[in-house]
Amino acid sequence: MVALFDPTEYKINSKANWNAVAPDYHYNWANKHAGPFKSTVEVVNLAEINPSDKVLDIACGTGAVSTEIFRRLDKTGLLVGIDLSRTALHIAKKTMSLPNANFFEMDAENLGFNFVFDKILCQYGLMFFPNVNKVLETARKILKHNGRIVFAVHGLAEDVPYFSSIMSPILKYIPDIRPKGVPTVHRFGNTGDLQKELERAGFSNVSITKHVFSYEAGTFEEYWHDYMHSTANSIRPKIESMGENIRSQIKHDSLQNTVRYTKDGKITFPWTVLTALAHNT
């Protein structure tokens, strides 16, 4: 029987997981602008940040977007980054330990600010919020009139084979690996769904752009190890508990899924990213 989704338990588990994987996530992905993080500069460009802007980075993680924002501010500007992961925030703070860069451990569904921002950005966080509408409506309240909000999300499963090459076999052999209704990484991979969500929260002039980046995952063994210790870290104990036979079947099917992306023993995945710009008019 598949367990039902519990938002509170989900957040607790997510927080623990991101605290565990944040260093590898930063040094192997975000800090290198690898794969989907090639979108970071594009996301910040869309916001059209002015030197004196007050900018909020929601789900800032280890500071990939925040770093790019901060480069565009002067001493009159303000950067605020929020995230659930204390470990990720610690890494971000080390990079930008300056008076006008502030980082807070905060739930995106409960934004506790009593002033407005000129711009709000969020890279690879929106799809993981249990109550997306609450996040967006609250963000709109603390975004100034005519302010810009920018998001980046991952594409659909078939457009991001880094995720689906392994996750599809996992779901095949362990269909109850995650609770029914849990947010997934591909939740807003459809441009129509993303646009509707932003418009439902009251944003206007929504424009969505599709980007296709590439990610060099190395050999299959390197890819498998990276995936299991980053993306699948929180579900790895369940996979291992199923026994070596199930694990071997998952690995075998995953290998077959990567053949089309493999050349000379190395895997290069295409990676679809959607960037969305909207206005608070």
C-alpha positions in Angstrom: 0.0 0.0 0.0 1.4 3.4 -1.0 1.6 5.9 1.8 -0.2 9.2 1.6 1.7 12.4 1.3 2.3 14.3 4.6 3.5 17.8 3.9 5.0 18.3 7.4 6.9 15.0 7.3 8.0 15.8 3.7 9.6 19.1 4.8 11.3 17.5 7.8 12.8 14.8 5.5 13.7 17.3 2.8 15.5 19.5 5.3 17.5 16.6 6.6 18.3 15.4 3.1 19.5 18.8 1.9 21.6 19.2 5.0 23.3 15.9 4.0 23.9 16.5 0.3 24.4 20.3 0.2 28.3 20.2 0.1 28.4 17.8 -2.9 25.5 19.7 -4.5 27.5 22.9 -4.2 30.9 21.8 -5.3 29.9 19.3 -8.0 26.9 21.2 -9.5 26.0 24.7 -8.4 29.4 26.2 -8.0 30.6 24.7 -11.3 27.5 26.0 -13.2 27.2 22.3 -14.4 24.3 21.0 -16.4 21.1 22.8 -15.3 23.0 25.5 -13.5 24.0 26.9 -16.8 20.7 28.7 -16.4 21.8 30.7 -13.4 23.0 33.8 -15.3 19.9 33.6 -17.6 17.6 33.6 -14.5 19.3 36.7 -13.1 19.4 38.5 -16.4 15.6 38.1 -16.7 15.2 39.9 -13.4 16.9 43.0 -14.7 18.4 43.8 -11.4 19.4 47.4 -10.6 22.3 48.2 -8.3 20.0 49.6 -5.5 17.4 46.8 -5.7 16.1 44.8 -2.8 16.2 41.2 -4.0 14.8 38.0 -2.5 16.3 34.6 -3.5 13.8 31.9 -2.5 15.3 28.4 -1.9 18.7 29.9 -2.4 20.5 26.7 -1.5 24.3 27.2 -1.5 24.1 30.5 -3.2 24.4 30.0 -7.0 21.8 32.6 -7.9 22.6 34.8 -4.9 26.2 35.1 -5.9 25.2 36.3 -9.4 22.6 38.7 -7.9 25.2 40.2 -5.5 27.6 41.0 -8.3 24.9 43.4 -9.7 24.2 45.3 -6.5 26.0 48.2 -5.0 26.2 49.2 -1.3 22.6 50.6 -1.5 21.2 47.3 -2.7 20.0 44.4 -0.5 20.2 40.6 -1.0 18.1 38.2 1.1 18.4 34.5 0.6 16.1 31.9 2.3 16.3 28.1 2.5 15.3 25.2 4.7 18.8 23.8 4.8 21.1 25.2 7.4 24.1 23.5 5.8 23.4 25.1 2.4 22.9 28.5 4.0 26.3 28.1 5.8 28.0 27.6 2.5 26.2 30.6 1.0 27.1 32.8 3.9 30.8 32.0 3.6 30.7 33.2 0.0 28.9 36.5 0.7 29.6 37.5 4.3 28.8 41.2 3.7 26.4 43.6 5.5 23.9 43.8 2.6 23.8 40.0 2.0 21.6 38.2 4.5 20.6 34.5 4.7 17.8 33.1 6.8 16.6 29.6 7.6 13.0 30.0 6.5 10.1 28.0 5.0 9.0 29.4 1.6 5.4 28.8 2.6 5.8 31.2 5.5 7.7 34.2 4.2 8.2 36.5 7.3 9.0 39.9 5.8 7.3 43.2 6.6 8.8 45.1 3.6 8.6 44.7 -0.1 11.3 43.5 -2.6 12.0 44.9 -6.1 12.7 41.5 -7.5 12.2 37.9 -6.4 14.0 34.9 -7.9 13.8 31.1 -7.3 15.9 28.5 -9.2 14.8 24.8 -8.9 12.7 25.3 -5.8 9.1 25.9 -7.0 8.3 22.3 -7.9 9.2 21.1 -4.4 6.9 23.4 -2.4 3.9 21.4 -1.2 1.6 24.5 -1.3 2.8 26.3 -4.4 -0.1 28.7 -4.5 0.6 29.9 -1.0 4.2 30.5 -1.8 3.3 32.5 -4.9 0.5 34.5 -3.3 2.7 35.4 -0.4 5.6 36.3 -2.7 3.2 38.6 -4.7 2.3 40.5 -1.5 6.0 41.3 -0.7 6.9 42.2 -4.3 6.5 45.8 -5.2 4.0 46.9 -7.9 5.5 46.2 -11.3 8.2 44.1 -9.7 9.6 41.1 -11.5 9.6 37.4 -10.3 11.7 34.8 -12.1 11.7 31.0 -11.8 13.7 28.2 -13.2 12.3 24.6 -13.2 13.3 21.3 -14.7 11.5 20.0 -17.8 9.4 16.9 -18.2 10.8 13.4 -17.4 11.5 12.6 -21.0 13.4 15.9 -21.4 15.7 15.4 -18.4 17.1 11.9 -18.7 19.6 12.4 -16.0 16.7 12.0 -13.6 14.4 9.6 -15.5 17.1 7.1 -16.7 17.4 5.8 -13.1 14.1 6.9 -11.5 11.9 5.1 -14.1 13.4 1.7 -13.2 13.2 2.6 -9.5 9.5 3.3 -9.8 9.0 0.1 -11.9 10.5 -2.2 -9.3 9.6 -0.2 -6.2 6.3 1.6 -7.0 5.7 2.6 -3.4 9.2 4.2 -3.1 7.5 7.6 -2.4 4.2 8.7 -0.9 1.3 9.3 -3.3 1.1 13.0 -4.2 4.6 13.9 -3.2 6.0 16.8 -5.3 8.3 15.7 -8.1 11.1 17.3 -9.9 9.1 17.4 -13.1 6.0 18.9 -11.6 6.1 22.1 -13.7 7.9 20.7 -16.7 4.9 21.5 -18.8 4.9 25.2 -19.8 1.1 25.4 -19.6 1.0 24.2 -16.0 3.7 26.6 -14.9 1.9 29.6 -16.6 -1.5 28.7 -15.0 0.1 28.5 -11.6 1.6 31.9 -11.9 -1.5 33.5 -13.3 -3.7 31.8 -10.6 -1.6 33.6 -8.0 -2.3 37.0 -9.6 0.9 37.5 -11.7 0.6 38.9 -15.2 2.6 39.2 -18.4 4.0 35.7 -17.9 6.6 34.6 -20.4 8.2 31.1 -20.4 11.3 30.1 -22.3 12.6 26.6 -22.9 16.4 26.0 -22.7 18.3 22.8 -23.5 21.6 22.4 -21.8 24.0 19.5 -21.7 25.5 17.6 -18.7 28.5 15.4 -18.9 27.8 12.6 -16.4 31.0 10.6 -17.0 30.9 6.8 -17.2 27.8 4.9 -16.2 29.4 3.9 -12.9 30.2 7.6 -12.1 26.7 8.6 -13.1 25.1 5.8 -10.9 27.2 6.7 -7.9 26.5 10.5 -8.3 22.7 9.9 -8.6 22.5 7.5 -5.7 24.4 9.8 -3.4 22.7 13.1 -4.4 19.3 12.9 -6.2 18.3 9.5 -4.7 20.0 10.0 -1.3 16.8 10.1 0.6 15.4 7.0 -0.9 18.6 5.0 -1.2 18.1 3.2 2.1 14.7 1.9 0.8 16.3 0.8 -2.4 19.1 -1.1 -0.6 16.6 -2.7 1.8 14.9 -4.4 -1.2 17.9 -6.7 -1.7 20.6 -7.1 -4.2 18.4 -8.7 -6.9 16.1 -5.6 -7.1 19.0 -3.3 -7.0 20.7 -5.1 -9.8 17.6 -5.1 -11.9 17.3 -1.3 -11.4 20.9 -0.8 -12.3 20.6 -3.0 -15.4 17.6 -1.1 -16.7 19.2 2.2 -15.9 22.3 1.3 -17.9 20.1 0.4 -20.9 18.3 3.8 -20.6 21.7 5.6 -20.9 22.9 3.8 -24.1 21.5 6.4 -26.4 23.4 9.2 -24.6 26.7 7.3 -24.4 29.7 7.8 -26.7 33.1 6.3 -26.1 32.0 5.2 -22.7 30.9 8.6 -21.5 27.4 9.9 -21.0 26.2 13.3 -22.1 22.6 14.1 -21.2 20.4 16.8 -22.7 18.8 18.8 -19.9 15.6 20.9 -20.5 15.0 23.8 -18.2 12.1 26.3 -18.3 12.6 29.9 -17.1 9.6 31.9 -16.3 9.3 35.7 -15.9 6.2 37.3 -14.5 5.2 40.8 -13.3 3.2 42.0 -10.3 0.9 44.5 -12.0 
